Amino acid sequence: MQALTPRYDPLDPEVLDNPYPTYARLRRESRVCYAGPGQWAVTQYADVAGLLRDPRLGHEFPDIYYRFSLGDGDANSFFRRIILDRDPPDHTRLRRLMMQAFAPPLMRALEQRIAHLVDALLDGVAGRTRLDIVSDIAFPLPYLVICELLGVPPESRDEVRPYVISLCQAFGTHTPVDERPAIDRAVVWLREFVGRLVDERRARPCDDLISRMSAATEGPDALGWDEIVDNAVFLFFAGFETTSNVIASGCAALLDHPAELARLRADPSLVPTAVEECLRYDTPIQSVARLVLQPVEIGGQTIRKDRVLVLLVGSANHDEAQFTDPERLDVGRKPNPHLSFGGGVHHCLGATLGRLEAAALFARLLDRFPTLEPAGPVVRRPSGGFRAYASVPVTVTAR
């Protein structure tokens, strides 16, 4: 079957540069394709949308999966504790607690604070005619927001930042062997740092997420100390990676489509739909993996138990059967049922927060800079499974 089935390689240079032509070909050829030993990739929207909610798939992988992806270091045990890779009932218990911090009413209450942080970042680049969307805006904004939510002291944030950057490398499709020691060191350092915060919050609670998690030590949702620490560490990734990427990729897409940029500038009410379109058009997290708990039939092929299904969210978001003219950026696209925040029990906790941050940034960026133009080629940060940028240079003029 493997010889007759199309193959998908997330590390193919063409896929890393621009996966969408490959996705289009794969969708035409098959609903499912070979993605490596014991792994199958799903290409079409209807299948991906259904499988994201399918109880026959799980997110708790066997030890051999983590050893292959991460080695035997501290990152291995970290992934086995975090909410991302837990199935019910443990996932349910963790999510119920963490949703208290990410509930939409609480997120909307953060709008004013997010706006203040955006303005502070833009004030910091006032007077400059050349910016880098990534280093000046797309990374700092969500990082600052998640630090405030967790309760990281302002004086510690510069020290924490490089370890968070290293940690994020562990969430790709496959971590290169030479990068694993740095990731393990980051996990150890962040565990020690967050562990001290947990102990401090238990003694002196504050109005932050770590305090809420630290208090959950009794009852049916009780968390162990290690669970609290590792899931708080995980939020450094969950709270900003997707948002950082959608800000960078959204700005890059708008710069590449000046007519849509002008349309958005002329009608700021389109900012919310523009954010959704940027999430769809260049999906920040291109794929998610699921473990097959019971056999699943897709397009006449039966995927057996204990195999891995790679759900190609980026391909689903460009499926012609679901989206009209999917290769076109349309900042007013409605409806837009993209799958960029996943679905089912693993729907992204930070979806509302990410939308608020991206919307605040787009609105203020266009308001404060009447011209926004490319200042050179963008530089991508190659990563299997993510669409990330290292640099998006722009020239601007201020009002």
N, C-alpha and C positions, 0 to 999 in steps of 0.2 A: 504493500500500500504506500510506503514511503516514497518509492521510486516514481509512482504515478501522481503523487500529491504535490502541489506547489509548496515551496519552502519559504519561510520567513526568517530573516536573520536581522535582529535589531541592531547589530553592530556593523552591518554592511555600510561602507562609507557613503553610498548613495542614500541609504535610509537615514543615517545620521544627519546628512546635509538637508535632505527634503524627503520625508517618508511618503508623502501623499501620492505621487505617481506610482510608487510600489503598491500602496494600499489599493489604488484604483484597479491595478492589474490583478491583484489577488482577489478582490471582490468579484471581478468578472470570471475568474477561473474556478473559485471554490469558496464555499462557506467556511471551510476549515482547512488549515494548511499545517504542514510539519514545521515545528519550531525548535527541534533539538530532541535529544533522547528523552522519551517519556513526556514530551511537551507538544501541544497542539494549539495553534493560534486561530481565533475566531474573527472573521473579517467584516460581517455585515451587521447593520444596526439592529434589526429585529432580534437576531440571535444574542448579540451582546447585551441589549437591554433586558431580555428575558433572563439570561444567565446571571446577571448581576444580582438578581433577586431569587435565584433558584436554590432551594434548600439542599439539593443534591451536591452542591459545591461548598467547600469550606475554605477557611483561610489559615488554619493551623496545619503547618507542614511538618513532615517527619524530619528527624534530625539530619538525615543525609542531605536534605535540601539546603539547610542553613550551612552545613559544612562545605558544600560545594560552592555556595554563593559568598560565604563570609569567612570560611576557615573555622578554627576551633577557639578563637580568642574571645574577649569580653563582648564583642558585638554579637556573637552567636547567642549567648544567654540573654542579652538585652532584647533581641528580636523575639525571643520566646516568651517574654513577659508583657510586651506592649499590646495595647488594644487592637492595633492594626492586624496582628497575627494571632488573635484569639477568636474562638468560636463560642457561641452560647453553651453553657450559661455564664462562663467567665466574661465573655464579651459584653453580654447584657448588663452584668453587674458593673463593669467598668464604664460602659457608655452611659448608664443611668446617672452616675455621679458626674462624669465629665460634661454631660449635656447641660448641667446646671450652669456652667460657666459660658456655654456657647449657645444658650437659648436665644431665639431671635429677639425677644423684648430687651434682654440685656445687651445684645449686640447693637441694637438700634440706639440704646442709651449711650453707646460709645461714639456715636457719630460725631459729636462736637469735639471730643478728644482727638479722634482721628483727623478731623479737619485742622485742628491746632497743630498736630504733628506734621501734616502735609505742608502747612504754611511755614512752619519752622524750617523744614528742609528746603523749601523754595527760597525763604529768606536767606538761607545760608549760601545760596548760589547767586544771589542778587548781584547784578553788575557784570556777571560773566556772559559772554556771547557763545560759549561752547560748553556743552554739558555731556555727561555720559549717563544715559537713563539708568543703566544698571547700577553703577557704583554710587551715583549721586542720589538716586531715588528708589529704584525697584528693590534693592536689597535693604537699605536702611529703614524704610517705612514699615514693612511687616515685621522686621526684626525688633524695632522699637515697640511696636504694638504688642507682640507676644511677650516681650520682657516685662511690660507693664502689667499684662494680664497675669503672668506667673508671679510677679512680685520681685523680679531681679533688681537689686539696688542699682541706681544710675551709675555709681562709681565702679561697679563690677562689669558693666556691659561690654566695654572694650576688651577686657580680659577674656570674657566668655566667648566672644564672637568667633575667633579662629577655630575653637573647638567645635562650635556649631557647624561651621563650614565643613570641617572634616567629617562630622557625623553624617551630614547630608549625602556624602558620597556613598554611604552604605545602602541607600534606598534605590539605587539603580538596578538594572536588570541583572548585572553580574559585576561584582567588585574585583578589579584586577588584583592579583596577589601582592604586587608591590605597594598597593595603597592600604592594605589591610592593617599593618602595624599602626599607622597613623590613626585609623578609625578606632582601633582598639584603645589606643591611648586617649582619644577624645572621649570614648565611653567611660573609661575609668575616671578621667578628670571631671566630666560633667556629673557623674554619679556622686563623686565626693562633694562637689560644689552644691548640687541640689539637695544632697543628704543633709548638709549643714543647714540649708534653708528650711527643710522639713522639720528638723529638730528645733530650730528657732521659732517656727510658726506654731509648733505644738505648745511651746512655752508662752509665746506672745502672738496670738492670732492677729492677722491683718485682713483687709478686704481684698484678697487676691486668691487665685486658683490654688496655689500650693497650700494655703491655709485651709481651704475647703476640702482638698484631698487629704490633708493631714488629719482632719477631724473625723474622717470616715473609718474609724477603727472598731466600731461596734455595729451589731445588727446584720441583716442579710447582705448589705452592700459593703461590709467591712473589707478594707484593703490592708494587706501586709506592708511593712515598711519598704521592702524591695519593690513591690508593685507601685507604690506611690512614687518612689524615686524614678523608676524607669519610665513610667508613663508621663511624668512631668518632663523628663528629658526628651521623650518622644515629641512633646508638644513644641519644642524648639523647631523641629522639622515641620510638623503638621501645621503650625501656625503661620509659617511664612513661605515655604518653598513654592507652593502652588501660586500664592498671591504674587510673589516676586517674579515668577515666570510669566504670569499673565500680564503684569504691568509691562515687563520688558518686551514680550512678544506682541502685546497689543499696540504698544507705541511703534514697534518696528513695522507691524502690518499697516498701521495708519500712515506712517511715513512712506510706505511703499504704495499706498493708494491715496494720493493727494485729494482726489475728488471726494472720497469718503471722509477724509480729515476735514475738508472744507464744509462738508454737509454737517458734520458733528459740531464744528465751530459755529455754524450759522444757527443750529438748533440744539442747544444744550440739553433740552428735554430728552434727547436721544441717548444720553450717557448710560442709563441703565441697560438699554437694549444693546448698546455698543459693547458694554462689558460682557454681556452674554455672547455676543458674536465673536469677540476676541477669545473667549473661552472655547468656543466651537472651532473657530477658523484655524488656530494653531494651538491645539490642546496641550496644556502644560504637562499633564501626566498622560502619556500616550498609551499605556497599557497597564492592566492589573492582572495578577495571577491568582488562580483559584485551584484548589486541590479537589479532584473528583472523588466524592464520597460514595456515590452510586453511579452506575453506568449512565452515560448521556449520549443520546443519538442526535447528530447534527448533519444534515444534508446527506443522509444515507450512511454515514459513518458512525460507528459506536465507539465512544471514548471510554475506555475501561477504568475501573476503580483504581485509585492511587496514581493516575496520570495527572498532569498539570495542564490546565487550560489557560492560555494567555488571551485575555479579552482585549482586542485592539480597539480601545476607545477612540483613538485618533482616526482610525479607519471608519468606525461607526459614525463619527461626527461629520464625515464627508460622503456618506452613502447617498447616492442619487435617488434611491428608493424612498428616502426619508426627507431629504432637503433639496429644494429647488436650486439649481445652479450652485452646488456646494463649494465649488472652487472660487466663488466670488465673495469678497468681503462686503457685507451689507449691514451697516450700523443700525439699520431700522428693522432688521429681520424679525418677523413674527409670523407664526410661532417659532420657537427655537428650542426644541426639546433635546438639547445636547446632553451628553452623558459625562461631562467633564468632572463632575463631583461624585461619580459612581452611582450606586443605587443599593437598595435593600438595606440590610442591617449595617453595612459598611459605608453607607452614604457619608460623605466627608463632614466631620464635625464642624470644621471651620468654614463651611460654604458661605454662610451669611456674613461672617467677618471678612472673608476674602472679597466678596462683592462690594461691601461698604468701602473697603480700602481702595480697591481699584476705581470705583466710581468717584470717590473724593479726589483721588489723584488726577484722573482724567479731567474732571471738571475744573479744578484749580490750575492745572497745567495750561489748559487752553485759555482760561480767563487771564492768566498773568503773562502769557507769552503770545502776542498776536501773530508771530511767525515762529514756526517750528519746522526745521528742514534737516534732511540728512547731512551729516558732516563727514561722511566717509563710510566705508563698508562696515556692516555689522559683523561681529565675531561671535560665533556660536560656541557654547561649552558642550562638547560632545558627551552624550550620556544616553546609554540605552534605556529607554523607557520614559525619558523626560525630553521636553523641548525647552532648552535653557540657553541663555546668552551670557557671554563674558563681557560684551561691550555693545552698546547701541549709541554711537556718537551723534549729537545733534548740534545745530547752531540755532540760537534763539535771539529774539529781540523782546525786551520787556516794555510794558506800558509806561 
